[in-house]
Amino acid sequence: MKRERSVGRLMSDYMSLALILPVSLLVGYGIGLGLDHVFGTHFWYIVWLIAGVVAGMRELIRKAEKEFDRE
């Protein structure tokens, strides 16, 4: 038997999907800027920005697969 999900639950699920990538980008960029400031370098922000993109995409794919398996 399939359970119907409420509109609020669906909205929260899709809002979390919309926020995963931008938040992971900002976190990665912030970590990189912090490391650049501490070590006096100018490349860690790029490395951590890329790591944030990878982490965000990985989480988006994981949540999408979970949603498709549910249906």
C-alpha positions as CSV (number, residue, x, y, z in Angstrom):
1,M,0.0,0.0,0.0
2,K,1.4,3.4,-1.1
3,R,1.3,6.3,1.4
4,E,0.5,9.7,0.1
5,R,2.9,12.4,1.3
6,S,1.6,15.8,2.4
7,V,2.2,19.0,0.4
8,G,4.4,20.3,3.2
9,R,6.5,17.2,3.2
10,L,7.0,17.4,-0.5
11,M,7.9,21.0,-0.4
12,S,10.5,20.4,2.3
13,D,12.0,17.6,0.3
14,Y,12.3,19.7,-2.9
15,M,13.5,22.8,-1.0
16,S,16.3,20.7,0.5
17,L,17.3,19.5,-3.0
18,A,17.4,23.2,-4.2
19,L,19.6,24.2,-1.3
20,I,22.1,21.3,-1.3
21,L,24.4,22.6,-4.1
22,P,24.6,26.3,-3.2
23,V,25.3,25.5,0.5
24,S,28.0,23.0,-0.3
25,L,29.6,25.5,-2.7
26,L,29.6,28.2,0.0
27,V,31.0,25.8,2.6
28,G,33.8,24.6,0.3
29,Y,34.6,28.2,-0.7
30,G,34.6,29.3,2.9
31,I,36.9,26.5,4.0
32,G,39.3,27.3,1.1
33,L,39.3,31.0,1.9
34,G,40.0,30.3,5.6
35,L,42.9,28.0,4.6
36,D,44.3,30.6,2.2
37,H,44.1,33.2,4.9
38,V,45.9,31.0,7.5
39,F,48.6,29.8,5.2
40,G,49.0,32.9,3.0
41,T,48.3,31.1,-0.2
42,H,45.9,31.7,-3.1
43,F,44.8,28.3,-4.4
44,W,43.1,26.4,-1.6
45,Y,39.8,28.2,-2.3
46,I,39.7,26.6,-5.8
47,V,40.5,23.1,-4.4
48,W,37.8,23.4,-1.7
49,L,35.3,24.9,-4.1
50,I,35.7,21.9,-6.4
51,A,35.4,19.6,-3.4
52,G,32.1,21.5,-2.5
53,V,30.8,21.0,-6.1
54,V,31.6,17.3,-5.9
55,A,30.0,16.8,-2.5
56,G,26.9,18.7,-3.5
57,M,26.4,16.8,-6.7
58,R,27.0,13.5,-4.9
59,E,24.3,14.4,-2.3
60,L,21.9,15.5,-5.1
61,I,22.4,12.2,-6.9
62,R,22.0,10.2,-3.7
63,K,18.7,12.0,-2.8
64,A,17.4,11.7,-6.4
65,E,18.1,8.0,-6.4
66,K,16.3,7.6,-3.1
67,E,13.3,9.5,-4.4
68,F,13.1,7.3,-7.6
69,D,13.4,4.1,-5.6
70,R,10.5,5.3,-3.4
71,E,8.2,5.6,-6.4
